[in-house]
Amino acid sequence: MRMQINILHIITDLDTGGAEMMLYKLLAESAGKPVNQLVISLMGEGPVQAKIEALGIEVKNLELRQGQTPKLRSFKLLRQMIKQFQPNVIQGWMYHGNLAASMGVMFLGVKAKVVWNIRQTLYDFVNEKSKTRLIIRLSAWLSKRPDCILYNSSLSRQQHEGIGFSSVKSQVIANGFDTQKFQSETDKSTRNLRSQLGVAEDVCVVIHVSRAHPMKDHITLIAAANTLVKQCDVHFVLIGRGVSEDNPEIANLVDLENKANIHLLGERADIAQLLPESDIAVQSSAWGEGFPNAIGEAMSCGLPCVVTDVGDSAMLVGDIGKVVPASSPTKMVEALSQFIQMSVGERSEVGQQSRQRIIDCFTIEKISQEYHALYQQLVKD
């Protein structure tokens, strides 16, 4: 019989992002397992906090600000939270959360197993902020201390170990996807994307889900979209925090004559309803991508996918999707064109293969079992 364990998750923030949503999915899938869990966000509340609390799991905040040096009060508050919870396992998420997890053991006198969770690839330090580069170097120096280092991408593991992260206790656990929530068919009463945008049912829709950030490379994506909407009858739907008409850095990339076909919808909470109304999904990241949640969810919804060869994106889509070099609008146009020119039936067949790949390899149930087997083993050791 498995013992009940207390698992403390420490994460940088709870804004809507890949790491935050993976934590939420892992917590949701833990219902019925012999675990008691608490989440500490180093920063303030974010949209994912309410989702976690709705599961009946407590969330506490340190209220740190981005770029702020932690004060003594923050360390004392962290110590109080950890002491009160008495964790068997402290699971860090992302660089700052990982360091806070190790501090919980090193400086706060807590006896618990520490797991780091690294969620991004590391192509070039130039792409990282100076403080982030310092934290990555510090993490490499401390990387023999945690009891396990998890990566969601094999390439991420290779890159981090290449700059000095310990390889002794590292392993890869991919992201998992909820194939019940993300399906190819949804209630028709919820299908209103096309009517809202004035897009006919027989017109191809390409969807991109990602926040506005240089590493997501909206420049390449929108350059490809500008070309394609002039060549064929297609609409692009771009979703994510900061991807809206209110952000001139994104909005000004769209050619004026293409505004009717390239839709900037900003952050949305109904992705599971929007994906099945689309025909193709695309990921345009130039660097930093580990194991893209947005593409896994699109595949689960039965969409053919075009991805850049960044992180484990190519491994995720396998030989079903199309993989193009990063920062190449021309290659992206070519790959998207192949799917756009397919018949509805041909795209549907590719989409069914995409969904089956997620079911076979990357369900949240399977991934959750891997996490909890790790936790149980660490507590026994």
Stockholm file with secondary structure:
# STOCKHOLM 1.0

chainA/1-381         MRMQINILHIITDLDTGGAEMMLYKLLAESAGKPVNQLVISLMGEGPVQAKIEALGIEVKNLELRQGQTPKLRSFKLLRQMIKQFQPNVIQGWMYHGNLAASMGVMFLGVKAKVVWNIRQTLYDFVNEKSKTRLIIRLSAWLSKRPDCILYNSSLSRQQHEGIGFSSVKSQVIANGFDTQKFQSETDKSTRNLRSQLGVAEDVCVVIHVSRAHPMKDHITLIAAANTLVKQCDVHFVLIGRGVSEDNPEIANLVDLENKANIHLLGERADIAQLLPESDIAVQSSAWGEGFPNAIGEAMSCGLPCVVTDVGDSAMLVGDIGKVVPASSPTKMVEALSQFIQMSVGERSEVGQQSRQRIIDCFTIEKISQEYHALYQQLVKD
#=GR chainA/1-381 SS CCCCEEEEEEESCCSSSHHHHHHHHHHHHTTTSSEEEEEEESSCCCHHHHHHHTTTCEEEECCCCTTCCCCHHHHHHHHHHHHHHCCSEEEEEHHHHHHHHHHHHHTTCCCCEEEEEECSCCSCGGGSCHHHHHHHHHHHHHTTSSSEEEESCHHHHHHHHHTTCCCTTEEECCCCBCTTTSCSCCCGGGCCHHHHHTCCTTSEEEEEECCSCGGGCHHHHHHHHHHHHHHSSEEEEEESTTCBTTCHHHHTTSCGGGTTTEEEEECCSCHHHHGGGCSEEEECCCSCCSSCHHHHHHHHTTCCEEEESSTTHHHHHTTTSEEECTTCHHHHHHHHHHHHTSCHHHHHHHHHHHHHHHHHHCBHHHHHHHHHHHHHHHHHC
#=GC SS_cons         CCCCEEEEEEESCCSSSHHHHHHHHHHHHTTTSSEEEEEEESSCCCHHHHHHHTTTCEEEECCCCTTCCCCHHHHHHHHHHHHHHCCSEEEEEHHHHHHHHHHHHHTTCCCCEEEEEECSCCSCGGGSCHHHHHHHHHHHHHTTSSSEEEESCHHHHHHHHHTTCCCTTEEECCCCBCTTTSCSCCCGGGCCHHHHHTCCTTSEEEEEECCSCGGGCHHHHHHHHHHHHHHSSEEEEEESTTCBTTCHHHHTTSCGGGTTTEEEEECCSCHHHHGGGCSEEEECCCSCCSSCHHHHHHHHTTCCEEEESSTTHHHHHTTTSEEECTTCHHHHHHHHHHHHTSCHHHHHHHHHHHHHHHHHHCBHHHHHHHHHHHHHHHHHC
//
